[in-house]
Amino acid sequence: MRRRRALIALIAVWAVVITWVAFTRGGDDTEPKAAVKPSPSASPGPLTVSEVYQTVLPSVVLIQTTGHDAKQAAESATGTGVIANEDGSVLTAFHVVDGAETITLTYTDGTTSSAKVTARNPALDIATLTPEKLPGTLVPAVLGGGVEVGDPVVAIGNPLGLTASTTSGVVSGLDRKLSRDRQNDIAGLIQFDAAVNPGSSGGPLINDQGQVVGIVVALANPTDAGTFIGIGFAVPIGAALGGGDNGPGRAPPL
């Protein structure tokens, strides 16, 4: 009897153990999953041409002048500028406003303002304009950033009066020298192949981060046609902001 009772007790204990094991394992039949580790977010990549255009366009202005030629006071000219400061100062090419009796800026929101030249560097063909009034929303461009040969660039301007036009290309060369008849050369220029034409002068040359890296001042023009043949030139933004001076001179019209 004692052996029988001991056997019954042992069976009961094993039954309890088996039931407990089955209960604890029965609720999860899936394989254990590895913990998900957070991955680092991707670094901001280069902007597309469209994104560069949308980013910088609010900072680009149309420049129209009258009395550009002292011999023909009624003559008008068109160029481009870029808002370079929170005070609304506009960088452009000096030859766009050289000799102008009146200077009118048109912002991308359609508002206009007269302006005057407050700083000039004929040696680099760079001028700074101060507008009489600012647009409702002022958007200064981001200036800076270096470029290397082969880097993609975008130009925004008003070529041949076609406002707010954009073209893209690459940096074709650095530290180029532009020879000018009866005028001092301009050295240290960025050479690029994004198409520019008369009216583009003074506009921004922009890298793929949306930074203005240069101010367009000229195109290679071996003929009298005055049209783009695949080579444009821009003053590096550091020099345009006062980092260099190559003596007196005047850039050819663009």
C-alpha positions as CSV (number, residue, x, y, z in Angstrom):
1,M,0.0,0.0,0.0
2,R,2.8,2.4,0.9
3,R,4.5,1.7,-2.5
4,R,1.3,2.2,-4.3
5,R,0.6,5.5,-2.6
6,A,4.2,6.7,-3.3
7,L,3.8,5.7,-7.0
8,I,0.5,7.6,-7.2
9,A,2.1,10.7,-5.6
10,L,5.0,10.6,-8.0
11,I,2.7,10.3,-11.0
12,A,0.7,13.3,-9.7
13,V,3.9,15.4,-9.4
14,W,5.0,14.6,-12.9
15,A,1.5,15.5,-14.2
16,V,1.7,18.9,-12.6
17,V,5.2,19.5,-14.0
18,I,4.2,18.5,-17.5
19,T,1.1,20.7,-17.4
20,W,3.1,23.7,-16.2
21,V,5.7,23.3,-19.0
22,A,3.0,22.9,-21.7
23,F,1.2,26.0,-20.4
24,T,4.3,28.2,-20.3
25,R,5.4,27.2,-23.9
26,G,2.0,26.9,-25.5
27,G,1.4,30.7,-25.7
28,D,4.3,31.4,-28.2
29,D,5.1,29.0,-31.0
30,T,7.1,31.5,-33.0
31,E,10.9,31.6,-33.3
32,P,12.5,34.3,-31.2
33,K,13.2,37.4,-33.3
34,A,16.4,39.4,-33.3
35,A,16.1,42.9,-31.9
36,V,15.8,45.6,-34.5
37,K,18.7,48.0,-34.4
38,P,18.0,51.6,-35.5
39,S,20.0,52.5,-38.6
40,P,21.6,55.9,-39.0
41,S,19.6,58.3,-41.2
42,A,21.1,58.9,-44.6
43,S,23.2,62.1,-45.1
44,P,21.6,64.8,-47.2
45,G,22.4,64.1,-50.8
46,P,23.0,66.5,-53.7
47,L,20.0,68.4,-55.0
48,T,18.5,67.9,-58.4
49,V,18.6,70.8,-60.9
50,S,14.9,71.3,-60.2
51,E,15.5,71.5,-56.5
52,V,18.4,73.9,-56.9
53,Y,16.2,76.1,-59.1
54,Q,13.3,76.1,-56.6
55,T,15.7,76.8,-53.7
56,V,17.6,79.8,-55.2
57,L,15.0,81.3,-57.6
58,P,13.4,83.5,-54.8
59,S,16.9,85.1,-54.4
60,V,17.3,86.0,-58.1
61,V,16.4,89.4,-59.4
62,L,15.9,90.9,-62.9
63,I,18.0,94.0,-63.4
64,Q,17.0,96.6,-66.0
65,T,18.9,99.8,-66.7
66,T,18.6,102.9,-68.8
67,G,21.2,105.3,-70.0
68,H,23.7,102.4,-70.1
69,D,25.7,104.0,-72.8
70,A,26.7,107.7,-72.2
71,K,26.3,108.3,-76.0
72,Q,22.8,106.9,-76.1
73,A,21.0,107.9,-73.0
74,A,17.8,106.1,-74.1
75,E,19.6,102.7,-74.4
76,S,18.4,100.0,-72.0
77,A,20.1,96.8,-70.8
78,T,19.1,93.7,-69.0
79,G,21.0,91.6,-66.5
80,T,20.7,89.4,-63.4
81,G,21.5,89.8,-59.8
82,V,21.2,87.7,-56.6
83,I,20.2,88.8,-53.1
84,A,23.3,88.2,-51.0
85,N,22.4,89.6,-47.6
86,E,19.6,90.0,-45.1
87,D,19.6,93.8,-45.8
88,G,18.6,93.0,-49.4
89,S,21.9,93.8,-51.0
90,V,22.3,92.4,-54.5
91,L,25.4,91.1,-56.1
92,T,25.8,91.5,-59.9
93,A,28.3,92.1,-62.6
94,F,29.6,95.6,-62.7
95,H,29.3,96.0,-66.5
96,V,25.5,95.4,-66.1
97,V,25.1,98.7,-64.2
98,D,28.2,100.6,-65.3
99,G,27.1,104.0,-66.6
100,A,23.4,103.4,-65.9
101,E,21.3,106.4,-65.1
102,T,18.5,104.3,-63.6
103,I,18.5,100.8,-62.2
104,T,15.3,98.8,-61.6
105,L,15.1,95.5,-59.8
106,T,12.2,93.1,-60.3
107,Y,11.9,90.4,-57.7
108,T,10.4,87.0,-58.3
109,D,7.1,88.0,-56.6
110,G,6.7,90.7,-59.2
111,T,7.4,93.7,-57.1
112,T,10.0,96.3,-58.3
113,S,12.4,98.7,-56.8
114,S,14.9,101.2,-57.9
115,A,18.4,100.6,-56.8
116,K,21.8,102.3,-56.6
117,V,25.4,101.0,-56.8
118,T,26.9,101.1,-53.3
119,A,30.1,99.1,-54.0
120,R,32.0,98.3,-57.1
121,N,35.1,96.3,-58.1
122,P,35.7,96.9,-61.9
123,A,38.8,94.7,-61.7
124,L,36.6,91.7,-61.0
125,D,33.5,93.0,-62.8
126,I,31.5,92.9,-59.5
127,A,29.1,95.4,-58.1
128,T,26.8,95.6,-55.1
129,L,23.4,97.2,-55.4
130,T,21.2,98.6,-52.6
131,P,17.5,98.6,-53.3
132,E,15.2,101.4,-52.3
133,K,12.6,98.9,-51.0
134,L,12.5,95.1,-50.4
135,P,10.0,92.5,-51.5
136,G,7.3,91.2,-49.1
137,T,9.4,88.1,-48.4
138,L,13.1,88.5,-48.6
139,V,15.1,85.4,-49.3
140,P,18.9,85.8,-49.3
141,A,20.8,83.1,-51.1
142,V,23.2,80.9,-49.3
143,L,26.7,82.0,-50.3
144,G,29.9,79.8,-50.2
145,G,31.1,76.4,-51.0
146,G,33.9,75.4,-53.2
147,V,33.9,73.6,-56.5
148,E,36.2,71.2,-58.3
149,V,36.6,70.4,-62.0
150,G,33.7,68.1,-63.0
151,D,31.3,69.3,-60.2
152,P,27.7,69.9,-61.4
153,V,26.6,73.5,-61.4
154,V,23.4,75.4,-62.2
155,A,23.1,78.9,-63.6
156,I,19.9,81.0,-63.1
157,G,19.3,84.3,-65.0
158,N,17.5,86.2,-67.6
159,P,19.2,85.4,-70.9
160,L,18.0,87.4,-73.9
161,G,15.2,88.7,-71.7
162,L,13.8,85.2,-70.9
163,T,13.3,85.7,-67.2
164,A,14.0,83.1,-64.6
165,S,15.7,80.7,-66.9
166,T,18.0,77.9,-65.7
167,T,20.6,75.8,-67.3
168,S,23.0,73.1,-65.9
169,G,26.4,71.8,-66.6
170,V,29.7,71.1,-65.0
171,V,32.8,73.0,-63.9
172,S,35.1,72.8,-66.9
173,G,38.2,74.5,-65.3
174,L,39.4,76.6,-62.5
175,D,41.7,79.6,-62.1
176,R,41.0,80.7,-65.7
177,K,42.1,84.1,-67.0
178,L,39.8,86.2,-69.2
179,S,41.6,88.4,-71.6
180,R,39.9,91.7,-72.5
181,D,40.9,94.1,-75.3
182,R,42.3,97.4,-74.0
183,Q,41.4,96.3,-70.5
184,N,43.1,94.4,-67.7
185,D,42.6,90.6,-67.6
186,I,40.4,89.0,-65.0
187,A,42.1,86.0,-63.4
188,G,41.0,83.2,-61.0
189,L,37.7,82.6,-62.8
190,I,35.5,79.5,-62.7
191,Q,35.0,78.0,-66.2
192,F,31.7,76.2,-66.7
193,D,29.6,74.8,-69.6
194,A,26.0,75.6,-68.4
195,A,24.6,77.8,-71.1
196,V,24.6,81.6,-70.5
197,N,23.8,84.4,-72.9
198,P,23.4,88.2,-72.8
199,G,21.2,89.0,-69.9
200,S,22.6,86.1,-67.8
201,S,25.5,88.3,-66.5
202,G,25.4,89.0,-62.8
203,G,23.4,85.8,-62.1
204,P,24.4,83.1,-59.6
205,L,26.4,80.0,-60.4
206,I,25.2,77.4,-57.9
207,N,26.5,74.0,-56.7
208,D,24.4,70.9,-56.0
209,Q,23.9,71.9,-52.4
210,G,22.1,75.1,-53.4
211,Q,25.0,77.4,-52.5
212,V,26.0,80.3,-54.7
213,V,29.7,79.6,-55.7
214,G,30.2,82.3,-58.2
215,I,28.8,85.3,-60.1
216,V,28.5,84.9,-63.9
217,V,30.4,87.7,-65.7
218,A,31.3,86.5,-69.2
219,L,31.2,83.9,-71.9
220,A,33.8,83.0,-74.4
221,N,33.0,84.9,-77.6
222,P,35.5,84.5,-80.4
223,T,33.0,85.9,-82.9
224,D,30.7,89.0,-83.0
225,A,27.7,86.8,-82.5
226,G,27.6,87.2,-78.8
227,T,26.0,83.8,-78.2
228,F,27.0,80.8,-76.0
229,I,29.5,78.4,-77.5
230,G,30.0,76.2,-74.5
231,I,32.3,78.2,-72.2
232,G,31.1,80.6,-69.5
233,F,33.1,82.3,-66.7
234,A,32.2,83.2,-63.1
235,V,34.0,85.1,-60.4
236,P,34.3,82.8,-57.3
237,I,32.0,84.0,-54.6
238,G,34.8,84.6,-52.1
239,A,36.5,87.0,-54.5
240,A,33.1,88.6,-55.4
241,L,32.6,89.4,-51.7
242,G,35.9,91.2,-51.5
243,G,38.5,88.5,-51.4
244,G,40.5,89.8,-54.4
245,D,41.3,92.7,-56.6
246,N,43.1,92.6,-60.0
247,G,43.3,96.3,-60.8
248,P,41.0,98.5,-62.9
249,G,39.1,97.1,-65.9
250,R,35.7,96.6,-67.4
251,A,34.2,93.2,-68.5
252,P,32.8,92.7,-72.0
253,P,29.0,92.9,-72.2
254,L,27.1,89.7,-71.5
